[in-house]
Amino acid sequence: MAALLLRSPASRLLAGTLSRYGVHPEHRQITDQTLWLLSNQRRQISNTYISVEMDDTTGVAVMKMKRPPVNSLNLDLLTEFAISLEKLEIDRGCRGVILTSAVPRIFSAGLDITEMCGKNADHYGEFWRAVQEMWLKVYGSNMVMIAAINGSSPAGGCLMALSCDYRIMADNKKYNIGLNETQLGIVAPFWFKDTLMAVVGPRTAERSLQLGMLYSPADALKIGLVDEMVAEDKVQDTASAVMAQWLALPDHARQITKSMMRKPLLDHMVTHREADIKNFVSFITKDSIQKSLQMYMQMLKQKGS
């Protein structure tokens, strides 16, 4: 196999690691033996709904949701998600996570409606705590979090992407993204609102939330909801290249800056977490809300048939 030139940002990130395998940065070549060694630096973990591939050479993990058909966020997926991300957080070798989907044409359709309909108050409380935990883990992560949005991402899927540091979306007119809760008769809580507002600004956030707007990739790029729009087959490569740029900075400086920007909202959530759960349970158990959700579920069944 011909030697490969170390030209890409991701490749330059490997310079320190390559020296251990007999490749000096000045030589800028990778031999067949080195490629074999590097291939053995990847760790793969696959659970029911979450798979993780950790590249020890770059310090980057690719975390994929895999709950067909639409990666709806049920209690089990959210629990797996939080546990997987926590493991990466305490892994000193992991500096960044690319969050994406293993399901074609969908990033995540958001919260699983069946978790919010026809259950008891205790279940609703447990489910909402898991949703909070997902947001706390992503928004408060010390790692670089990049969302590789390779499909539609409404509601809770949008929140997950918004909580990352950088968002790259596939250029496909059939895809959309946004916090569309009001269309379902649900009110987005304060931390959904504040997360969106921090990304797109107060006026755009207010209009988007009141109308439950879903944006095409191009429109999402215009309002700053996503940072880049690229060809569908370039999403993952672009995420890797952007990750290399972010990881070229000293971790401590970036982490302190991130904490300085996000700590007020994180602290506000932690302080009001129990009250937020009570508010959700009180709201979701109302007869009018349950009827609205049941009608929406019936509509989805009719569409499916």
C-alpha positions as CSV (number, residue, x, y, z in Angstrom):
1,M,0.0,0.0,0.0
2,A,1.3,3.4,-0.9
3,A,2.3,5.7,1.9
4,L,-0.3,8.3,2.9
5,L,0.5,12.0,3.4
6,L,-0.5,13.6,6.6
7,R,-2.4,16.6,5.2
8,S,-5.8,16.7,6.8
9,P,-6.5,18.4,10.2
10,A,-7.5,15.0,11.6
11,S,-4.2,13.5,10.5
12,R,-2.2,16.3,12.0
13,L,-3.9,15.6,15.3
14,L,-2.2,12.1,15.2
15,A,1.4,13.4,15.2
16,G,2.0,12.8,18.9
17,T,0.6,9.3,18.7
18,L,2.3,8.3,15.5
19,S,5.8,8.9,17.1
20,R,5.1,6.0,19.3
21,Y,4.8,3.8,16.3
22,G,8.0,4.9,14.6
23,V,6.6,7.7,12.5
24,H,8.3,11.1,13.1
25,P,6.1,14.1,12.3
26,E,8.8,15.4,10.0
27,H,8.5,12.4,7.8
28,R,4.8,12.8,7.4
29,Q,4.3,9.3,6.2
30,I,2.3,6.3,7.5
31,T,3.6,2.8,6.7
32,D,1.6,-0.3,6.3
33,Q,2.6,-1.5,9.7
34,T,1.5,1.8,11.2
35,L,-1.9,1.6,9.5
36,W,-2.3,-1.9,11.0
37,L,-1.4,-0.6,14.5
38,L,-3.8,2.4,14.2
39,S,-6.6,0.1,13.1
40,N,-6.2,-1.7,16.4
41,Q,-6.6,1.6,18.3
42,R,-10.4,1.7,17.8
43,R,-12.8,0.4,20.5
44,Q,-16.3,-0.4,19.6
45,I,-19.2,-0.8,22.1
46,S,-22.7,-1.5,21.0
47,N,-25.7,-1.5,23.3
48,T,-29.4,-1.9,22.4
49,Y,-29.9,1.7,21.3
50,I,-26.5,3.3,21.4
51,S,-23.3,2.4,19.7
52,V,-19.9,4.0,20.4
53,E,-16.7,3.8,18.4
54,M,-13.7,5.2,20.3
55,D,-10.6,6.1,18.3
56,D,-7.7,6.2,20.8
57,T,-5.4,7.8,18.3
58,T,-7.5,11.0,17.9
59,G,-9.3,10.9,21.2
60,V,-12.6,11.2,19.4
61,A,-15.7,8.9,19.9
62,V,-18.5,8.6,17.4
63,M,-21.8,8.0,19.3
64,K,-24.7,6.7,17.2
65,M,-28.4,6.4,18.1
66,K,-29.9,3.2,16.7
67,R,-33.6,2.9,17.5
68,P,-35.5,2.4,14.2
69,P,-37.6,3.7,12.7
70,V,-37.0,7.3,14.0
71,N,-34.7,7.2,17.1
72,S,-37.5,8.3,19.3
73,L,-36.2,9.1,22.7
74,N,-37.8,6.6,25.1
75,L,-36.7,5.9,28.7
76,D,-34.4,3.1,27.8
77,L,-32.6,5.0,25.0
78,L,-32.1,8.0,27.2
79,T,-30.7,5.9,30.0
80,E,-28.3,4.2,27.7
81,F,-27.3,7.5,26.3
82,A,-26.5,9.1,29.7
83,I,-24.5,6.0,30.8
84,S,-22.5,5.9,27.5
85,L,-21.7,9.6,27.6
86,E,-20.7,9.4,31.3
87,K,-18.3,6.6,30.5
88,L,-16.7,8.7,27.8
89,E,-16.6,11.7,30.1
90,I,-14.5,9.8,32.6
91,D,-12.2,8.3,29.9
92,R,-9.2,10.6,30.0
93,G,-8.4,9.5,26.4
94,C,-11.6,10.9,25.0
95,R,-11.6,14.6,24.2
96,G,-14.5,14.9,21.8
97,V,-17.7,13.2,20.7
98,I,-19.5,13.2,17.4
99,L,-23.2,12.5,17.9
100,T,-25.1,11.1,15.0
101,S,-27.6,8.5,13.9
102,A,-27.3,5.0,12.6
103,V,-30.8,5.2,11.2
104,P,-31.0,6.5,7.6
105,R,-32.7,9.9,7.0
106,I,-33.3,10.6,10.7
107,F,-31.2,12.1,13.5
108,S,-33.9,11.8,16.1
109,A,-37.7,12.4,16.0
110,G,-37.6,13.6,19.6
111,L,-39.2,12.4,22.8
112,D,-41.2,9.2,22.5
113,I,-44.9,10.2,22.8
114,T,-45.8,6.8,24.2
115,E,-43.7,7.7,27.3
116,M,-46.0,10.7,27.9
117,C,-49.4,9.1,27.3
118,G,-51.5,6.6,29.2
119,K,-48.9,6.2,32.0
120,N,-48.9,7.1,35.7
121,A,-47.4,10.1,37.4
122,D,-44.4,8.2,38.7
123,H,-43.5,7.1,35.2
124,Y,-43.8,10.6,33.8
125,G,-41.5,11.8,36.6
126,E,-38.9,9.2,35.9
127,F,-39.0,9.8,32.1
128,W,-38.7,13.6,32.5
129,R,-35.7,13.2,34.9
130,A,-34.0,11.1,32.1
131,V,-34.7,13.8,29.6
132,Q,-33.1,16.4,32.0
133,E,-30.1,14.1,32.5
134,M,-29.5,13.8,28.7
135,W,-29.4,17.6,28.4
136,L,-27.2,18.0,31.5
137,K,-24.7,15.5,30.2
138,V,-24.5,17.0,26.7
139,Y,-24.8,20.7,27.5
140,G,-22.4,20.4,30.5
141,S,-19.8,18.1,28.9
142,N,-16.1,19.0,29.2
143,M,-15.6,17.2,25.8
144,V,-16.1,18.8,22.5
145,M,-19.6,17.8,21.4
146,I,-20.4,18.0,17.6
147,A,-23.8,17.0,16.2
148,A,-23.6,15.4,12.8
149,I,-27.2,15.8,11.8
150,N,-27.8,13.3,9.1
151,G,-31.6,13.5,9.0
152,S,-34.6,15.2,10.4
153,S,-34.3,16.4,14.0
154,P,-37.5,17.9,15.4
155,A,-38.4,18.6,19.1
156,G,-36.2,16.6,21.5
157,G,-33.8,15.7,18.6
158,C,-33.3,19.4,18.0
159,L,-32.7,20.0,21.7
160,M,-30.0,17.3,21.7
161,A,-28.3,19.0,18.7
162,L,-28.6,22.4,20.2
163,S,-26.9,21.2,23.4
164,C,-23.8,20.4,21.4
165,D,-20.9,22.9,20.6
166,Y,-21.3,22.7,16.9
167,R,-23.9,21.5,14.5
168,I,-23.5,20.1,10.9
169,M,-26.6,19.2,8.9
170,A,-27.1,17.3,5.7
171,D,-28.3,19.3,2.7
172,N,-31.6,17.6,2.0
173,K,-34.8,19.6,1.4
174,K,-36.8,16.7,2.9
175,Y,-35.1,17.1,6.3
176,N,-36.1,19.5,9.0
177,I,-35.1,20.7,12.5
178,G,-36.7,22.8,15.2
179,L,-38.5,22.8,18.6
180,N,-42.1,22.2,17.4
181,E,-43.6,21.3,20.7
182,T,-46.5,23.7,20.4
183,Q,-47.8,21.8,17.4
184,L,-48.3,18.9,19.7
185,G,-50.0,21.0,22.4
186,I,-46.9,20.8,24.6
187,V,-45.0,23.7,26.1
188,A,-41.2,23.7,25.8
189,P,-39.7,24.2,29.4
190,F,-37.4,27.0,30.3
191,W,-34.2,25.1,29.6
192,F,-35.4,24.2,26.1
193,K,-36.2,27.9,25.5
194,D,-32.9,29.1,27.0
195,T,-30.8,26.7,25.0
196,L,-32.5,27.8,21.8
197,M,-32.2,31.4,22.7
198,A,-28.5,31.1,23.3
199,V,-28.0,29.8,19.8
200,V,-30.4,31.9,17.7
201,G,-31.2,34.9,19.8
202,P,-34.3,36.0,21.7
203,R,-36.6,37.2,18.8
204,T,-36.0,34.2,16.6
205,A,-36.3,31.8,19.5
206,E,-39.6,33.4,20.6
207,R,-41.1,33.2,17.1
208,S,-39.8,29.7,16.6
209,L,-41.2,28.4,19.9
210,Q,-44.6,30.1,19.7
211,L,-45.2,28.8,16.2
212,G,-43.5,25.4,16.7
213,M,-41.5,26.1,13.6
214,L,-39.5,23.4,11.7
215,Y,-36.7,24.6,9.5
216,S,-35.2,23.2,6.3
217,P,-31.4,22.8,6.5
218,A,-30.9,25.9,4.4
219,D,-33.3,28.0,6.6
220,A,-31.7,26.5,9.8
221,L,-28.3,27.7,8.5
222,K,-29.7,31.2,7.8
223,I,-30.9,31.7,11.4
224,G,-27.9,30.1,13.0
225,L,-29.7,27.0,14.2
226,V,-27.0,24.9,12.5
227,D,-23.4,26.0,11.8
228,E,-22.8,24.2,8.5
229,M,-24.8,22.6,5.8
230,V,-23.0,20.0,3.7
231,A,-23.7,17.3,1.2
232,E,-25.3,14.3,2.8
233,D,-22.3,12.1,2.2
234,K,-19.9,14.7,3.6
235,V,-21.5,15.1,7.1
236,Q,-19.3,12.6,8.9
237,D,-16.0,13.8,7.2
238,T,-16.9,17.4,7.9
239,A,-17.6,16.6,11.6
240,S,-14.2,14.9,11.9
241,A,-12.4,17.9,10.3
242,V,-14.2,20.4,12.5
243,M,-13.4,18.3,15.6
244,A,-9.7,18.3,14.7
245,Q,-9.8,22.1,14.6
246,W,-11.5,22.3,18.0
247,L,-9.1,19.8,19.5
248,A,-6.1,21.7,18.3
249,L,-6.8,24.2,21.1
250,P,-5.6,23.6,24.7
251,D,-8.3,21.6,26.5
252,H,-8.2,23.6,29.7
253,A,-8.7,27.0,28.0
254,R,-11.6,25.8,25.9
255,Q,-13.2,23.9,28.9
256,I,-13.0,26.9,31.2
257,T,-14.5,29.2,28.5
258,K,-17.3,26.7,27.8
259,S,-18.1,26.5,31.5
260,M,-18.1,30.2,31.9
261,M,-20.7,30.5,29.1
262,R,-22.9,27.6,30.1
263,K,-22.7,27.4,33.9
264,P,-25.5,29.9,34.7
265,L,-28.1,27.9,32.8
266,L,-26.8,24.6,34.1
267,D,-26.9,25.9,37.7
268,H,-30.4,27.2,37.1
269,M,-31.6,23.8,35.9
270,V,-30.0,21.9,38.8
271,T,-31.5,24.4,41.3
272,H,-35.0,24.1,39.8
273,R,-34.8,20.4,38.6
274,E,-37.4,19.0,41.0
275,A,-39.8,21.9,40.4
276,D,-39.4,21.3,36.7
277,I,-40.3,17.6,37.1
278,K,-43.3,18.5,39.1
279,N,-44.4,21.1,36.6
280,F,-44.0,18.5,33.8
281,V,-46.0,15.8,35.6
282,S,-48.7,18.3,36.5
283,F,-49.0,19.5,32.9
284,I,-48.8,16.1,31.1
285,T,-51.4,14.5,33.4
286,K,-54.1,17.0,32.4
287,D,-57.0,15.5,30.5
288,S,-56.8,18.0,27.7
289,I,-53.1,17.3,27.2
290,Q,-53.6,13.5,27.3
291,K,-56.4,13.8,24.7
292,S,-54.2,16.0,22.5
293,L,-51.3,13.4,22.6
294,Q,-53.7,10.6,21.9
295,M,-55.0,12.4,18.9
296,Y,-51.5,13.0,17.7
297,M,-50.6,9.3,18.1
298,Q,-53.7,8.3,16.2
299,M,-52.7,10.6,13.4
300,L,-49.3,9.0,13.3
301,K,-50.9,5.5,13.1
302,Q,-53.1,6.6,10.2
303,K,-50.1,8.0,8.4
304,G,-48.2,4.8,9.0
305,S,-51.0,2.7,7.5
